[in-house]
Amino acid sequence: MSARRLVGLALVVALAPGCISWTSPADLTSSTMPLEQGEYRVIGNPVTGMASSKLLFGVPLGDTNQAARTARQNALAQSSGADALVNVSMSYVTTIYFGFLTITRTWVRGEPVKIIPRAAAPTTPDTAQPPGGQ
């Protein structure tokens, strides 16, 4: 077999797998931090943040565990002054390119909220008497 045919065969074998892509269903949570109804107010329209992680031959390129956190931070950055997100959904799209490069894109979507400060606890006057009376 000639070198030219060998190179051509190698290219066909390398490119034959093409790419494969799949999407995960959305994961839902009520909030990105523990909040009760009435502790916050919605300050804008829903926002979306995205982050990606990459694997080359199964070896991570960067910190693959941070994609969800980065996507959440990117979503919060879309609304200035937001403290958290409520009605949050997260979804993933994973694509494998030619069998050796895997890219997972993480999307986070939620409504930006501002936490309402709790009223200061009422103060009671100091009515304690010094020891031994007055």
C-alpha positions as YAML, in Angstrom:
chain: A
units: angstrom
residues:
- id: 1
  name: MET
  ca: [0.00, 0.00, 0.00]
- id: 2
  name: SER
  ca: [1.39, 3.38, -0.94]
- id: 3
  name: ALA
  ca: [2.01, 6.13, 1.59]
- id: 4
  name: ARG
  ca: [-0.61, 8.32, -0.06]
- id: 5
  name: ARG
  ca: [-3.31, 5.65, 0.34]
- id: 6
  name: LEU
  ca: [-2.22, 5.01, 3.92]
- id: 7
  name: VAL
  ca: [-2.59, 8.72, 4.78]
- id: 8
  name: GLY
  ca: [-6.00, 8.79, 3.07]
- id: 9
  name: LEU
  ca: [-7.14, 5.70, 4.99]
- id: 10
  name: ALA
  ca: [-5.91, 7.23, 8.26]
- id: 11
  name: LEU
  ca: [-7.92, 10.40, 7.59]
- id: 12
  name: VAL
  ca: [-11.08, 8.44, 6.80]
- id: 13
  name: VAL
  ca: [-10.73, 6.38, 9.99]
- id: 14
  name: ALA
  ca: [-10.04, 9.49, 12.07]
- id: 15
  name: LEU
  ca: [-12.94, 11.50, 10.65]
- id: 16
  name: ALA
  ca: [-15.48, 8.69, 10.26]
- id: 17
  name: PRO
  ca: [-16.92, 8.94, 13.76]
- id: 18
  name: GLY
  ca: [-17.92, 12.58, 13.14]
- id: 19
  name: CYS
  ca: [-19.54, 14.13, 16.17]
- id: 20
  name: ILE
  ca: [-22.19, 12.97, 18.60]
- id: 21
  name: SER
  ca: [-24.27, 15.33, 20.71]
- id: 22
  name: TRP
  ca: [-26.89, 14.85, 23.42]
- id: 23
  name: THR
  ca: [-28.80, 17.08, 25.82]
- id: 24
  name: SER
  ca: [-29.70, 16.35, 29.41]
- id: 25
  name: PRO
  ca: [-33.06, 17.38, 30.80]
- id: 26
  name: ALA
  ca: [-33.12, 20.47, 32.98]
- id: 27
  name: ASP
  ca: [-32.47, 20.15, 36.70]
- id: 28
  name: LEU
  ca: [-34.66, 22.47, 38.74]
- id: 29
  name: THR
  ca: [-34.24, 24.10, 42.12]
- id: 30
  name: SER
  ca: [-36.17, 26.81, 43.88]
- id: 31
  name: SER
  ca: [-33.17, 29.06, 44.53]
- id: 32
  name: THR
  ca: [-29.38, 29.28, 44.35]
- id: 33
  name: MET
  ca: [-29.32, 29.99, 48.10]
- id: 34
  name: PRO
  ca: [-31.75, 29.10, 50.90]
- id: 35
  name: LEU
  ca: [-34.56, 31.64, 50.64]
- id: 36
  name: GLU
  ca: [-38.15, 31.63, 51.84]
- id: 37
  name: GLN
  ca: [-41.05, 33.33, 50.11]
- id: 38
  name: GLY
  ca: [-41.13, 36.98, 51.20]
- id: 39
  name: GLU
  ca: [-37.38, 37.21, 51.88]
- id: 40
  name: TYR
  ca: [-36.68, 38.55, 48.38]
- id: 41
  name: ARG
  ca: [-38.10, 40.51, 45.49]
- id: 42
  name: VAL
  ca: [-37.64, 39.75, 41.79]
- id: 43
  name: ILE
  ca: [-35.68, 42.57, 40.17]
- id: 44
  name: GLY
  ca: [-35.71, 41.66, 36.49]
- id: 45
  name: ASN
  ca: [-36.48, 39.26, 33.69]
- id: 46
  name: PRO
  ca: [-34.99, 35.74, 33.69]
- id: 47
  name: VAL
  ca: [-31.27, 35.64, 32.94]
- id: 48
  name: THR
  ca: [-29.07, 32.92, 31.46]
- id: 49
  name: GLY
  ca: [-25.43, 32.08, 32.03]
- id: 50
  name: MET
  ca: [-23.26, 29.53, 30.23]
- id: 51
  name: ALA
  ca: [-19.95, 27.83, 30.89]
- id: 52
  name: SER
  ca: [-18.18, 24.92, 29.24]
- id: 53
  name: SER
  ca: [-15.74, 22.20, 30.15]
- id: 54
  name: LYS
  ca: [-13.49, 20.26, 27.79]
- id: 55
  name: LEU
  ca: [-11.89, 16.83, 27.77]
- id: 56
  name: LEU
  ca: [-9.17, 15.85, 25.32]
- id: 57
  name: PHE
  ca: [-8.80, 12.06, 25.08]
- id: 58
  name: GLY
  ca: [-10.64, 11.91, 28.42]
- id: 59
  name: VAL
  ca: [-8.17, 14.25, 30.15]
- id: 60
  name: PRO
  ca: [-9.78, 17.42, 31.59]
- id: 61
  name: LEU
  ca: [-8.60, 20.74, 30.18]
- id: 62
  name: GLY
  ca: [-9.14, 22.98, 33.18]
- id: 63
  name: ASP
  ca: [-11.40, 22.46, 36.18]
- id: 64
  name: THR
  ca: [-14.41, 20.56, 34.87]
- id: 65
  name: ASN
  ca: [-16.16, 20.65, 38.26]
- id: 66
  name: GLN
  ca: [-16.59, 24.43, 38.14]
- id: 67
  name: ALA
  ca: [-18.83, 24.70, 35.04]
- id: 68
  name: ALA
  ca: [-22.12, 24.82, 36.97]
- id: 69
  name: ARG
  ca: [-20.80, 27.37, 39.44]
- id: 70
  name: THR
  ca: [-19.35, 29.52, 36.66]
- id: 71
  name: ALA
  ca: [-22.60, 29.36, 34.67]
- id: 72
  name: ARG
  ca: [-24.53, 30.49, 37.78]
- id: 73
  name: GLN
  ca: [-22.09, 33.38, 38.35]
- id: 74
  name: ASN
  ca: [-22.39, 34.37, 34.67]
- id: 75
  name: ALA
  ca: [-26.19, 34.40, 34.99]
- id: 76
  name: LEU
  ca: [-26.03, 36.56, 38.13]
- id: 77
  name: ALA
  ca: [-23.69, 38.97, 36.32]
- id: 78
  name: GLN
  ca: [-26.41, 39.54, 33.69]
- id: 79
  name: SER
  ca: [-28.52, 41.40, 36.27]
- id: 80
  name: SER
  ca: [-26.75, 44.08, 38.26]
- id: 81
  name: GLY
  ca: [-27.56, 44.11, 41.94]
- id: 82
  name: ALA
  ca: [-28.92, 40.56, 42.08]
- id: 83
  name: ASP
  ca: [-28.09, 38.55, 45.20]
- id: 84
  name: ALA
  ca: [-29.41, 35.19, 44.01]
- id: 85
  name: LEU
  ca: [-31.57, 33.42, 41.42]
- id: 86
  name: VAL
  ca: [-34.96, 31.80, 42.00]
- id: 87
  name: ASN
  ca: [-36.90, 29.32, 39.82]
- id: 88
  name: VAL
  ca: [-33.56, 28.02, 38.59]
- id: 89
  name: SER
  ca: [-33.06, 25.47, 35.82]
- id: 90
  name: MET
  ca: [-29.81, 23.94, 34.60]
- id: 91
  name: SER
  ca: [-29.23, 21.92, 31.46]
- id: 92
  name: TYR
  ca: [-26.25, 20.35, 29.75]
- id: 93
  name: VAL
  ca: [-25.32, 19.70, 26.14]
- id: 94
  name: THR
  ca: [-22.44, 17.29, 25.60]
- id: 95
  name: THR
  ca: [-20.79, 16.97, 22.21]
- id: 96
  name: ILE
  ca: [-18.02, 14.54, 21.30]
- id: 97
  name: TYR
  ca: [-15.98, 15.61, 18.29]
- id: 98
  name: PHE
  ca: [-14.28, 12.84, 16.31]
- id: 99
  name: GLY
  ca: [-14.01, 10.61, 19.37]
- id: 100
  name: PHE
  ca: [-11.30, 12.56, 21.17]
- id: 101
  name: LEU
  ca: [-12.61, 16.02, 22.12]
- id: 102
  name: THR
  ca: [-15.59, 16.25, 24.46]
- id: 103
  name: ILE
  ca: [-17.20, 19.62, 25.21]
- id: 104
  name: THR
  ca: [-19.95, 19.95, 27.79]
- id: 105
  name: ARG
  ca: [-21.85, 23.24, 27.84]
- id: 106
  name: THR
  ca: [-23.80, 24.06, 31.01]
- id: 107
  name: TRP
  ca: [-26.65, 26.58, 30.98]
- id: 108
  name: VAL
  ca: [-28.23, 28.09, 34.09]
- id: 109
  name: ARG
  ca: [-31.42, 30.13, 33.87]
- id: 110
  name: GLY
  ca: [-33.29, 31.88, 36.67]
- id: 111
  name: GLU
  ca: [-35.01, 35.01, 37.87]
- id: 112
  name: PRO
  ca: [-32.69, 37.51, 39.57]
- id: 113
  name: VAL
  ca: [-33.71, 38.58, 43.07]
- id: 114
  name: LYS
  ca: [-32.63, 41.06, 45.70]
- id: 115
  name: ILE
  ca: [-32.76, 39.88, 49.30]
- id: 116
  name: ILE
  ca: [-34.96, 42.05, 51.51]
- id: 117
  name: PRO
  ca: [-33.09, 42.98, 54.69]
- id: 118
  name: ARG
  ca: [-34.78, 41.69, 57.82]
- id: 119
  name: ALA
  ca: [-36.03, 44.30, 60.23]
- id: 120
  name: ALA
  ca: [-33.69, 44.85, 63.10]
- id: 121
  name: ALA
  ca: [-34.74, 43.05, 66.25]
- id: 122
  name: PRO
  ca: [-36.59, 45.40, 68.57]
- id: 123
  name: THR
  ca: [-34.40, 46.66, 71.34]
- id: 124
  name: THR
  ca: [-35.65, 46.67, 74.89]
- id: 125
  name: PRO
  ca: [-34.53, 49.35, 77.33]
- id: 126
  name: ASP
  ca: [-32.09, 48.21, 79.96]
- id: 127
  name: THR
  ca: [-34.14, 48.08, 83.14]
- id: 128
  name: ALA
  ca: [-31.77, 45.99, 85.17]
- id: 129
  name: GLN
  ca: [-31.01, 47.33, 88.61]
- id: 130
  name: PRO
  ca: [-27.48, 47.36, 89.96]
- id: 131
  name: PRO
  ca: [-26.87, 44.78, 92.66]
- id: 132
  name: GLY
  ca: [-27.82, 45.92, 96.15]
- id: 133
  name: GLY
  ca: [-30.56, 48.34, 95.06]
- id: 134
  name: GLN
  ca: [-30.21, 52.06, 94.52]
...
